[in-house]
Amino acid sequence: MGVLRLAWLELRRFRGPLPRLVPVMLMLVPTLYGALYLWSNWDPYGRLNQVPVAFVNEDRPVDVRGQHIDAGGRLTEVIRTDENFKWKVTDAKQARKGLEDGDYHFVVTVPPDFSATLATTASAQPRQAKLLMTLDDANGFIIGKMAEVAKTRLQQQVSATTQSTLVQQLYGQTGELKDQLARSADSARQLAGGVGTAPPDQLREGAEQLAGGLTRLNEAVPAPPPAQAAGEDARVLGAPVTIEVTNLHPADLYGRGLAPFFFGIALWVFGLVGFLLLRPYNPHALAGRAGAVKVALAGWLPAAALGLAGAFVLYAVVQLGLGLDADDPGLSLLLIALAAVTFVAIAQFLRAALGAVGDVLILVLLMLQLTSCGGLYPVTTTPEPFQALHPVLPMTYLVNGLRVTLTGGEGERLAVAFAVLGGYLVVALIATVFVVRHRRMWTMASLKPAVEL
C-alpha cells in the first residue's frame, strides 16, 4: 500500500458528523491564531474614541483687569465635542468611583486654580497651570501607554484654549493701555494749551491728571524681568499648562502589568494539554456500578490536582525569579487556584462530550479569550464581536481579578471574579455528570465499534 493511500486512510478515520469536523478545524487553527488575533489588535489606537474617559471641571473663573477668564469652562466645551476619546463630563466623586469600578480608564481633572494661574501668564511673574490625569493599573497596564496619547492630544487642545485666554487678556490690557494713553495725551494737550491763559487751579488739575495717567501706565506695563527670570518666564509662556499624571494602583513594571494575561493563558493551556494525556473519565468505571457524579469527579480530580500544583509552581517561579510582589499574595494564589481547577473542569467537559473535536474547541476558545479578555488593550478598542464575548468568557474574570490582587484596586471586581469562576466550575462539573450518564446508554455501535485499518 502506497504512502498516499496510507495517508488517506488516516484521514478517513474521522467518521461521523463531529469527527469529520476535526480535519477542517485543524486546518483553521493557523487562521484563528493569526488572522483573529491580528483583527482584534489591528488598530487599537485608531479606536480610542471608544475608550471611556471622565472629565471633571473644578475650575473657578476669575476676573482680571476687567476680563472674565473661564479657562476650565472653555476646555469643557472643547472636550464635549472632542472625538479622540469617549469623554464623560462628570463630578469628582462619580469620576473616582467610575475609575475604581473600571467604567473609566482614566480621569482628567481641571483644578480650582486653573484660570487664576493662567491669568498670571500675562503678568510679570507667570506661573504654569496644571491639569491632573489619574490612572489605575488595576484597569489594565497598557491603558497607561494609551494615556500618553491622550496626554499629547489634550496638551494640544489645552494649548489652543490657553492661547485664546491669553489673547483675551492681552486684548484687554491693550485696550486699557490705549485708554490710559489717550487720557494722558488729552491731559498733556490741555496742560500745554492752558499755559499762560488758564487759571492756576486749572493748570494744577491738568498736571495732576497727567501725573495720574503716567502712574497708571507704569502700573499697567510690568517692568522687564531680571535676566535670571527671563528663561523661566519664556518656558511658562511657551508651555503655560502642564499635565500631572498620578496612578492609584501602579503596576510599575511591564511584566507585572501583563502577568494577569499570561497567567490566564498558562492555566488554560494546561487544561488542554492535561486531557491530551489524561482521560476525562475512566471507561471501566463507566461500565461499573459507580454513580455518574463519582465517575465525573474521579476524572476531574487528577487533572485538577496537577493543575493546582502547576499554578502554585508558576506563581513561585515568577515571584522568586522575577519579583512579582503581589499586593495580596494570598488572594492571588486563591484566585489562580480557582481558575486552574475551573479551566480543567471546562476542558474535561468538552473532551468528554466531543472527544477530539473538544480538543480543537478548547484551542478555539483560547484564541477567542486572548482576543476578548482585555488582557493587553482595553476591550473597548477591539471590534464589536470581541466586546460581546468579553463578559461571557471565563478568562476575562481571571484577568480582572488578578489585576486587583497583584496591583491593588476595588474589591467588588475581585468578588465578581471569584463568583463567576466558581459558577463556571460548578456548571462544568454538572455538565460532565450529564455526559457520563449519557455515555452509559450503550448502543450497538459502542458495543461493536467498526473495525478500522
One Martini backbone bead per residue (centre of mass of N, CA, C, O) as a GRO file, in nm:
protein
  453
    1MET     BB    1   0.096   0.036   0.024
    2GLY     BB    2   0.086   0.352  -0.017
    3VAL     BB    3   0.135   0.660   0.117
    4LEU     BB    4  -0.128   0.798   0.024
    5ARG     BB    5  -0.318   0.576   0.121
    6LEU     BB    6  -0.243   0.592   0.420
    7ALA     BB    7  -0.314   0.891   0.455
    8TRP     BB    8  -0.614   0.862   0.378
    9LEU     BB    9  -0.691   0.661   0.605
   10GLU     BB   10  -0.635   0.858   0.837
   11LEU     BB   11  -0.863   1.059   0.758
   12ARG     BB   12  -1.099   0.832   0.759
   13ARG     BB   13  -1.129   0.799   1.071
   14PHE     BB   14  -1.321   1.050   1.047
   15ARG     BB   15  -1.631   0.970   1.158
   16GLY     BB   16  -1.887   1.148   1.139
   17PRO     BB   17  -1.994   1.457   1.207
   18LEU     BB   18  -1.774   1.543   1.418
   19PRO     BB   19  -1.505   1.410   1.320
   20ARG     BB   20  -1.509   1.562   1.037
   21LEU     BB   21  -1.421   1.842   1.174
   22VAL     BB   22  -1.125   1.812   1.251
   23PRO     BB   23  -0.966   1.882   0.990
   24VAL     BB   24  -1.096   2.160   0.955
   25MET     BB   25  -1.012   2.282   1.231
   26LEU     BB   26  -0.709   2.240   1.196
   27MET     BB   27  -0.689   2.420   0.940
   28LEU     BB   28  -0.797   2.687   1.114
   29VAL     BB   29  -0.588   2.751   1.335
   30PRO     BB   30  -0.398   2.961   1.198
   31THR     BB   31  -0.625   3.165   1.149
   32LEU     BB   32  -0.708   3.207   1.440
   33TYR     BB   33  -0.421   3.295   1.545
   34GLY     BB   34  -0.375   3.513   1.328
   35ALA     BB   35  -0.625   3.678   1.220
   36LEU     BB   36  -0.783   3.719   1.485
   37TYR     BB   37  -0.562   3.867   1.644
   38LEU     BB   38  -0.518   4.091   1.439
   39TRP     BB   39  -0.803   4.203   1.441
   40SER     BB   40  -0.817   4.287   1.747
   41ASN     BB   41  -0.509   4.450   1.697
   42TRP     BB   42  -0.490   4.640   1.446
   43ASP     BB   43  -0.630   4.942   1.573
   44PRO     BB   44  -0.644   5.067   1.878
   45TYR     BB   45  -0.571   5.377   1.828
   46GLY     BB   46  -0.823   5.409   1.624
   47ARG     BB   47  -1.029   5.343   1.900
   48LEU     BB   48  -1.027   5.574   2.126
   49ASN     BB   49  -1.334   5.672   2.097
   50GLN     BB   50  -1.412   5.407   2.297
   51VAL     BB   51  -1.273   5.533   2.541
   52PRO     BB   52  -1.347   5.585   2.866
   53VAL     BB   53  -1.357   5.929   2.993
   54ALA     BB   54  -1.310   6.147   3.254
   55PHE     BB   55  -1.442   6.487   3.325
   56VAL     BB   56  -1.324   6.747   3.550
   57ASN     BB   57  -1.462   7.066   3.662
   58GLU     BB   58  -1.307   7.291   3.923
   59ASP     BB   59  -1.307   7.563   3.815
   60ARG     BB   60  -1.246   7.915   3.891
   61PRO     BB   61  -1.333   8.193   3.786
   62VAL     BB   62  -1.190   8.510   3.672
   63ASP     BB   63  -1.109   8.861   3.730
   64VAL     BB   64  -0.899   9.052   3.497
   65ARG     BB   65  -0.890   9.361   3.402
   66GLY     BB   66  -1.204   9.316   3.312
   67GLN     BB   67  -1.164   9.002   3.268
   68HIS     BB   68  -1.325   8.698   3.193
   69ILE     BB   69  -1.196   8.385   3.319
   70ASP     BB   70  -1.283   8.047   3.165
   71ALA     BB   71  -1.094   7.786   3.102
   72GLY     BB   72  -1.257   7.538   3.197
   73GLY     BB   73  -1.508   7.592   3.024
   74ARG     BB   74  -1.370   7.585   2.750
   75LEU     BB   75  -1.255   7.298   2.778
   76THR     BB   76  -1.529   7.159   2.807
   77GLU     BB   77  -1.634   7.233   2.526
   78VAL     BB   78  -1.414   7.081   2.376
   79ILE     BB   79  -1.466   6.796   2.497
   80ARG     BB   80  -1.766   6.758   2.397
   81THR     BB   81  -1.641   6.755   2.078
   82ASP     BB   82  -1.450   6.534   2.120
   83GLU     BB   83  -1.316   6.227   1.929
   84ASN     BB   84  -1.069   6.077   2.069
   85PHE     BB   85  -1.270   6.029   2.306
   86LYS     BB   86  -1.497   5.904   2.561
   87TRP     BB   87  -1.641   6.150   2.705
   88LYS     BB   88  -1.720   6.235   3.062
   89VAL     BB   89  -1.897   6.468   3.224
   90THR     BB   90  -1.818   6.511   3.571
   91ASP     BB   91  -1.762   6.439   3.891
   92ALA     BB   92  -1.539   6.344   4.127
   93LYS     BB   93  -1.692   6.107   4.254
   94GLN     BB   94  -1.779   5.957   3.992
   95ALA     BB   95  -1.497   5.931   3.873
   96ARG     BB   96  -1.367   5.761   4.097
   97LYS     BB   97  -1.565   5.526   4.087
   98GLY     BB   98  -1.531   5.461   3.782
   99LEU     BB   99  -1.229   5.393   3.805
  100GLU     BB  100  -1.254   5.160   4.016
  101ASP     BB  101  -1.473   4.997   3.830
  102GLY     BB  102  -1.384   5.047   3.509
  103ASP     BB  103  -1.556   5.267   3.347
  104TYR     BB  104  -1.283   5.420   3.357
  105HIS     BB  105  -0.948   5.466   3.249
  106PHE     BB  106  -0.953   5.783   3.306
  107VAL     BB  107  -0.878   6.108   3.464
  108VAL     BB  108  -0.968   6.453   3.410
  109THR     BB  109  -0.856   6.749   3.591
  110VAL     BB  110  -0.969   7.070   3.684
  111PRO     BB  111  -0.854   7.287   3.882
  112PRO     BB  112  -0.948   7.563   4.068
  113ASP     BB  113  -0.667   7.742   3.968
  114PHE     BB  114  -0.651   7.758   3.657
  115SER     BB  115  -0.731   8.050   3.575
  116ALA     BB  116  -0.552   8.203   3.778
  117THR     BB  117  -0.285   8.096   3.662
  118LEU     BB  118  -0.323   8.188   3.368
  119ALA     BB  119  -0.337   8.498   3.439
  120THR     BB  120  -0.012   8.515   3.490
  121THR     BB  121   0.107   8.504   3.190
  122ALA     BB  122   0.066   8.844   3.169
  123SER     BB  123   0.277   8.882   3.381
  124ALA     BB  124   0.573   8.919   3.560
  125GLN     BB  125   0.474   8.625   3.713
  126PRO     BB  126   0.456   8.347   3.571
  127ARG     BB  127   0.248   8.049   3.576
  128GLN     BB  128   0.196   7.708   3.576
  129ALA     BB  129  -0.048   7.516   3.480
  130LYS     BB  130  -0.273   7.239   3.584
  131LEU     BB  131  -0.336   6.907   3.502
  132LEU     BB  132  -0.516   6.607   3.594
  133MET     BB  133  -0.406   6.261   3.576
  134THR     BB  134  -0.584   5.950   3.636
  135LEU     BB  135  -0.484   5.628   3.714
  136ASP     BB  136  -0.534   5.248   3.683
  137ASP     BB  137  -0.382   4.937   3.671
  138ALA     BB  138  -0.644   4.769   3.743
  139ASN     BB  139  -0.748   4.832   3.430
  140GLY     BB  140  -0.465   4.837   3.298
  141PHE     BB  141  -0.151   4.889   3.164
  142ILE     BB  142  -0.175   4.994   2.863
  143ILE     BB  143  -0.349   5.250   2.920
  144GLY     BB  144  -0.104   5.422   3.002
  145LYS     BB  145   0.002   5.444   2.712
  146MET     BB  146  -0.255   5.575   2.599
  147ALA     BB  147  -0.240   5.827   2.783
  148GLU     BB  148  -0.012   5.958   2.626
  149VAL     BB  149  -0.191   6.033   2.391
  150ALA     BB  150  -0.387   6.201   2.555
  151LYS     BB  151  -0.181   6.404   2.655
  152THR     BB  152  -0.105   6.519   2.381
  153ARG     BB  153  -0.389   6.603   2.284
  154LEU     BB  154  -0.461   6.774   2.531
  155GLN     BB  155  -0.231   6.974   2.501
  156GLN     BB  156  -0.336   7.091   2.238
  157GLN     BB  157  -0.609   7.189   2.344
  158VAL     BB  158  -0.499   7.367   2.572
  159SER     BB  159  -0.331   7.555   2.400
  160ALA     BB  160  -0.565   7.676   2.244
  161THR     BB  161  -0.721   7.781   2.493
  162THR     BB  162  -0.490   7.951   2.611
  163GLN     BB  163  -0.447   8.142   2.376
  164SER     BB  164  -0.726   8.265   2.400
  165THR     BB  165  -0.686   8.376   2.685
  166LEU     BB  166  -0.437   8.553   2.627
  167VAL     BB  167  -0.566   8.729   2.415
  168GLN     BB  168  -0.781   8.841   2.599
  169GLN     BB  169  -0.589   8.976   2.794
  170LEU     BB  170  -0.421   9.147   2.596
  171TYR     BB  171  -0.662   9.301   2.487
  172GLY     BB  172  -0.737   9.430   2.754
  173GLN     BB  173  -0.465   9.568   2.799
  174THR     BB  174  -0.459   9.731   2.539
  175GLY     BB  175  -0.715   9.892   2.593
  176GLU     BB  176  -0.613  10.020   2.854
  177LEU     BB  177  -0.366  10.159   2.734
  178LYS     BB  178  -0.515  10.331   2.530
  179ASP     BB  179  -0.682  10.489   2.734
  180GLN     BB  180  -0.444  10.602   2.900
  181LEU     BB  181  -0.304  10.747   2.665
  182ALA     BB  182  -0.538  10.932   2.589
  183ARG     BB  183  -0.568  11.073   2.864
  184SER     BB  184  -0.275  11.180   2.877
  185ALA     BB  185  -0.281  11.345   2.617
  186ASP     BB  186  -0.511  11.533   2.695
  187SER     BB  187  -0.371  11.648   2.943
  188ALA     BB  188  -0.127  11.763   2.790
  189ARG     BB  189  -0.283  11.953   2.602
  190GLN     BB  190  -0.426  12.113   2.819
  191LEU     BB  191  -0.168  12.212   2.955
  192ALA     BB  192  -0.036  12.350   2.711
  193GLY     BB  193  -0.286  12.539   2.634
  194GLY     BB  194  -0.302  12.679   2.939
  195VAL     BB  195  -0.051  12.827   2.925
  196GLY     BB  196  -0.104  13.169   3.027
  197THR     BB  197  -0.445  13.140   3.056
  198ALA     BB  198  -0.490  12.965   3.284
  199PRO     BB  199  -0.563  12.895   3.575
  200PRO     BB  200  -0.398  12.754   3.834
  201ASP     BB  201  -0.605  12.531   3.905
  202GLN     BB  202  -0.620  12.406   3.618
  203LEU     BB  203  -0.319  12.338   3.592
  204ARG     BB  204  -0.308  12.150   3.837
  205GLU     BB  205  -0.519  11.947   3.735
  206GLY     BB  206  -0.368  11.865   3.472
  207ALA     BB  207  -0.112  11.762   3.613
  208GLU     BB  208  -0.252  11.540   3.777
  209GLN     BB  209  -0.360  11.379   3.535
  210LEU     BB  210  -0.088  11.321   3.406
  211ALA     BB  211   0.036  11.175   3.648
  212GLY     BB  212  -0.182  10.953   3.669
  213GLY     BB  213  -0.146  10.834   3.387
  214LEU     BB  214   0.153  10.754   3.421
  215THR     BB  215   0.104  10.564   3.658
  216ARG     BB  216  -0.087  10.364   3.512
  217LEU     BB  217   0.117  10.284   3.295
  218ASN     BB  218   0.330  10.171   3.491
  219GLU     BB  219   0.136   9.947   3.603
  220ALA     BB  220   0.053   9.806   3.328
  221VAL     BB  221   0.364   9.799   3.272
  222PRO     BB  222   0.581   9.576   3.322
  223ALA     BB  223   0.865   9.498   3.431
  224PRO     BB  224   1.138   9.365   3.344
  225PRO     BB  225   1.286   9.089   3.389
  226PRO     BB  226   1.527   8.939   3.504
  227ALA     BB  227   1.759   8.745   3.362
  228GLN     BB  228   1.707   8.482   3.538
  229ALA     BB  229   1.376   8.494   3.470
  230ALA     BB  230   1.341   8.481   3.159
  231GLY     BB  231   1.353   8.175   3.108
  232GLU     BB  232   1.105   8.097   3.280
  233ASP     BB  233   0.898   8.272   3.132
  234ALA     BB  234   0.936   8.138   2.857
  235ARG     BB  235   0.845   7.857   2.946
  236VAL     BB  236   0.558   7.933   3.035
  237LEU     BB  237   0.468   8.066   2.767
  238GLY     BB  238   0.523   7.807   2.593
  239ALA     BB  239   0.395   7.629   2.862
  240PRO     BB  240   0.121   7.703   3.051
  241VAL     BB  241   0.060   7.382   3.050
  242THR     BB  242   0.041   7.098   3.264
  243ILE     BB  243   0.051   6.735   3.308
  244GLU     BB  244  -0.047   6.546   3.586
  245VAL     BB  245   0.045   6.217   3.683
  246THR     BB  246  -0.154   5.957   3.833
  247ASN     BB  247  -0.157   5.640   4.034
  248LEU     BB  248  -0.341   5.437   4.228
  249HIS     BB  249  -0.223   5.137   4.096
  250PRO     BB  250   0.079   5.061   4.034
  251ALA     BB  251   0.280   4.830   3.851
  252ASP     BB  252   0.559   4.958   3.715
  253LEU     BB  253   0.578   4.687   3.558
  254TYR     BB  254   0.529   4.525   3.272
  255GLY     BB  255   0.502   4.234   3.380
  256ARG     BB  256   0.291   4.292   3.602
  257GLY     BB  257   0.073   4.402   3.406
  258LEU     BB  258   0.074   4.113   3.226
  259ALA     BB  259   0.031   3.866   3.415
  260PRO     BB  260  -0.276   3.802   3.397
  261PHE     BB  261  -0.271   3.712   3.100
  262PHE     BB  262  -0.047   3.481   3.122
  263PHE     BB  263  -0.185   3.315   3.335
  264GLY     BB  264  -0.435   3.247   3.169
  265ILE     BB  265  -0.292   3.095   2.943
  266ALA     BB  266  -0.149   2.877   3.111
  267LEU     BB  267  -0.407   2.748   3.244
  268TRP     BB  268  -0.555   2.674   2.981
  269VAL     BB  269  -0.337   2.496   2.849
  270PHE     BB  270  -0.341   2.279   3.064
  271GLY     BB  271  -0.623   2.169   3.002
  272LEU     BB  272  -0.548   2.069   2.724
  273VAL     BB  273  -0.299   1.887   2.789
  274GLY     BB  274  -0.415   1.710   3.014
  275PHE     BB  275  -0.642   1.568   2.806
  276LEU     BB  276  -0.420   1.432   2.622
  277LEU     BB  277  -0.319   1.234   2.871
  278LEU     BB  278  -0.590   1.234   3.004
  279ARG     BB  279  -0.891   1.116   3.112
  280PRO     BB  280  -1.216   1.230   3.164
  281TYR     BB  281  -1.278   0.915   3.203
  282ASN     BB  282  -1.343   0.597   3.319
  283PRO     BB  283  -1.447   0.327   3.136
  284HIS     BB  284  -1.472   0.117   3.367
  285ALA     BB  285  -1.648   0.294   3.552
  286LEU     BB  286  -1.876   0.325   3.345
  287ALA     BB  287  -1.937   0.000   3.358
  288GLY     BB  288  -2.005   0.025   3.637
  289ARG     BB  289  -2.158   0.120   3.965
  290ALA     BB  290  -2.082   0.396   3.961
  291GLY     BB  291  -2.159   0.701   3.982
  292ALA     BB  292  -2.160   0.982   3.788
  293VAL     BB  293  -2.030   1.170   3.991
  294LYS     BB  294  -1.788   0.992   4.060
  295VAL     BB  295  -1.674   0.969   3.773
  296ALA     BB  296  -1.635   1.270   3.717
  297LEU     BB  297  -1.451   1.337   3.963
  298ALA     BB  298  -1.231   1.123   3.896
  299GLY     BB  299  -1.153   1.274   3.626
  300TRP     BB  300  -1.087   1.563   3.756
  301LEU     BB  301  -0.880   1.541   3.996
  302PRO     BB  302  -0.603   1.489   3.865
  303ALA     BB  303  -0.595   1.752   3.695
  304ALA     BB  304  -0.652   1.947   3.929
  305ALA     BB  305  -0.401   1.880   4.099
  306LEU     BB  306  -0.194   1.952   3.878
  307GLY     BB  307  -0.296   2.240   3.832
  308LEU     BB  308  -0.237   2.346   4.114
  309ALA     BB  309   0.063   2.287   4.115
  310GLY     BB  310   0.127   2.454   3.860
  311ALA     BB  311   0.028   2.729   3.969
  312PHE     BB  312   0.225   2.744   4.213
  313VAL     BB  313   0.484   2.724   4.051
  314LEU     BB  314   0.440   2.971   3.878
  315TYR     BB  315   0.429   3.175   4.109
  316ALA     BB  316   0.705   3.111   4.235
  317VAL     BB  317   0.882   3.175   3.991
  318VAL     BB  318   0.789   3.472   3.951
  319GLN     BB  319   0.861   3.565   4.234
  320LEU     BB  320   1.166   3.462   4.260
  321GLY     BB  321   1.267   3.545   3.962
  322LEU     BB  322   1.101   3.847   3.921
  323GLY     BB  323   0.918   3.994   4.131
  324LEU     BB  324   0.600   4.028   4.171
  325ASP     BB  325   0.469   4.146   4.426
  326ALA     BB  326   0.195   4.127   4.549
  327ASP     BB  327  -0.052   4.286   4.716
  328ASP     BB  328  -0.210   3.984   4.740
  329PRO     BB  329  -0.101   3.671   4.767
  330GLY     BB  330  -0.339   3.502   4.875
  331LEU     BB  331  -0.554   3.585   4.659
  332SER     BB  332  -0.386   3.505   4.416
  333LEU     BB  333  -0.370   3.202   4.478
  334LEU     BB  334  -0.673   3.151   4.498
  335LEU     BB  335  -0.746   3.241   4.209
  336ILE     BB  336  -0.557   3.047   4.046
  337ALA     BB  337  -0.679   2.793   4.165
  338LEU     BB  338  -0.965   2.831   4.060
  339ALA     BB  339  -0.888   2.855   3.761
  340ALA     BB  340  -0.754   2.582   3.723
  341VAL     BB  341  -1.005   2.397   3.799
  342THR     BB  342  -1.197   2.528   3.594
  343PHE     BB  343  -1.044   2.478   3.328
  344VAL     BB  344  -1.043   2.173   3.365
  345ALA     BB  345  -1.351   2.131   3.367
  346ILE     BB  346  -1.399   2.239   3.083
  347ALA     BB  347  -1.212   2.041   2.935
  348GLN     BB  348  -1.353   1.783   3.029
  349PHE     BB  349  -1.624   1.830   2.901
  350LEU     BB  350  -1.533   1.862   2.602
  351ARG     BB  351  -1.388   1.587   2.588
  352ALA     BB  352  -1.629   1.405   2.674
  353ALA     BB  353  -1.841   1.512   2.455
  354LEU     BB  354  -1.625   1.547   2.176
  355GLY     BB  355  -1.338   1.482   2.196
  356ALA     BB  356  -1.138   1.590   1.953
  357VAL     BB  357  -1.316   1.838   1.912
  358GLY     BB  358  -1.270   1.951   2.195
  359ASP     BB  359  -0.974   2.028   2.157
  360VAL     BB  360  -1.024   2.237   1.938
  361LEU     BB  361  -1.223   2.410   2.103
  362ILE     BB  362  -1.016   2.494   2.315
  363LEU     BB  363  -0.845   2.653   2.116
  364VAL     BB  364  -1.062   2.850   2.027
  365LEU     BB  365  -1.116   2.967   2.309
  366LEU     BB  366  -0.838   3.078   2.350
  367MET     BB  367  -0.848   3.282   2.119
  368LEU     BB  368  -1.100   3.436   2.211
  369GLN     BB  369  -0.976   3.523   2.488
  370LEU     BB  370  -0.730   3.679   2.389
  371THR     BB  371  -0.926   3.894   2.226
  372SER     BB  372  -1.157   3.954   2.486
  373CYS     BB  373  -1.022   4.008   2.788
  374GLY     BB  374  -0.822   4.265   2.802
  375GLY     BB  375  -0.504   4.207   2.853
  376LEU     BB  376  -0.403   4.449   2.686
  377TYR     BB  377  -0.626   4.599   2.553
  378PRO     BB  378  -0.895   4.753   2.554
  379VAL     BB  379  -1.200   4.627   2.463
  380THR     BB  380  -1.301   4.903   2.328
  381THR     BB  381  -1.072   4.862   2.083
  382THR     BB  382  -1.242   4.640   1.975
  383PRO     BB  383  -1.437   4.467   1.811
  384GLU     BB  384  -1.764   4.383   1.874
  385PRO     BB  385  -1.742   4.070   1.908
  386PHE     BB  386  -1.538   4.091   2.152
  387GLN     BB  387  -1.719   4.258   2.338
  388ALA     BB  388  -1.941   4.037   2.360
  389LEU     BB  389  -1.742   3.813   2.487
  390HIS     BB  390  -1.613   3.933   2.743
  391PRO     BB  391  -1.853   3.862   2.974
  392VAL     BB  392  -1.859   3.519   2.902
  393LEU     BB  393  -1.558   3.464   2.965
  394PRO     BB  394  -1.339   3.342   3.205
  395MET     BB  395  -1.066   3.501   3.163
  396THR     BB  396  -1.168   3.782   3.232
  397TYR     BB  397  -1.186   3.727   3.550
  398LEU     BB  398  -0.895   3.662   3.602
  399VAL     BB  399  -0.774   3.928   3.503
  400ASN     BB  400  -0.938   4.120   3.684
  401GLY     BB  401  -0.856   3.992   3.956
  402LEU     BB  402  -0.539   4.009   3.932
  403ARG     BB  403  -0.520   4.314   3.917
  404VAL     BB  404  -0.605   4.348   4.212
  405THR     BB  405  -0.400   4.151   4.364
  406LEU     BB  406  -0.131   4.277   4.237
  407THR     BB  407  -0.205   4.618   4.250
  408GLY     BB  408  -0.483   4.677   4.327
  409GLY     BB  409  -0.821   4.770   4.438
  410GLU     BB  410  -1.140   4.692   4.376
  411GLY     BB  411  -1.329   4.441   4.542
  412GLU     BB  412  -1.577   4.379   4.359
  413ARG     BB  413  -1.429   4.253   4.117
  414LEU     BB  414  -1.317   4.014   4.277
  415ALA     BB  415  -1.586   3.891   4.360
  416VAL     BB  416  -1.683   3.839   4.072
  417ALA     BB  417  -1.454   3.651   3.988
  418PHE     BB  418  -1.514   3.426   4.193
  419ALA     BB  419  -1.810   3.377   4.117
  420VAL     BB  420  -1.778   3.306   3.814
  421LEU     BB  421  -1.569   3.079   3.836
  422GLY     BB  422  -1.740   2.907   4.027
  423GLY     BB  423  -1.975   2.874   3.828
  424TYR     BB  424  -1.817   2.729   3.604
  425LEU     BB  425  -1.734   2.486   3.772
  426VAL     BB  426  -2.016   2.376   3.837
  427VAL     BB  427  -2.127   2.354   3.548
  428ALA     BB  428  -1.908   2.167   3.431
  429LEU     BB  429  -1.952   1.930   3.626
  430ILE     BB  430  -2.251   1.882   3.564
  431ALA     BB  431  -2.214   1.833   3.260
  432THR     BB  432  -2.035   1.581   3.295
  433VAL     BB  433  -2.243   1.407   3.435
  434PHE     BB  434  -2.436   1.397   3.191
  435VAL     BB  435  -2.237   1.263   3.000
  436VAL     BB  436  -2.198   1.005   3.160
  437ARG     BB  437  -2.492   0.914   3.151
  438HIS     BB  438  -2.505   0.900   2.842
  439ARG     BB  439  -2.273   0.686   2.807
  440ARG     BB  440  -2.460   0.452   2.948
  441MET     BB  441  -2.602   0.442   2.669
  442TRP     BB  442  -2.596   0.174   2.497
  443THR     BB  443  -2.478   0.069   2.180
  444MET     BB  444  -2.389  -0.111   1.908
  445ALA     BB  445  -2.157   0.076   1.829
  446SER     BB  446  -2.017   0.064   2.112
  447LEU     BB  447  -1.993  -0.252   2.129
  448LYS     BB  448  -1.939  -0.253   1.790
  449PRO     BB  449  -1.703  -0.128   1.654
  450ALA     BB  450  -1.557  -0.033   1.388
  451VAL     BB  451  -1.328  -0.151   1.175
  452GLU     BB  452  -0.997  -0.024   1.144
  453LEU     BB  453  -0.697   0.048   0.960
   0.00000   0.00000   0.00000
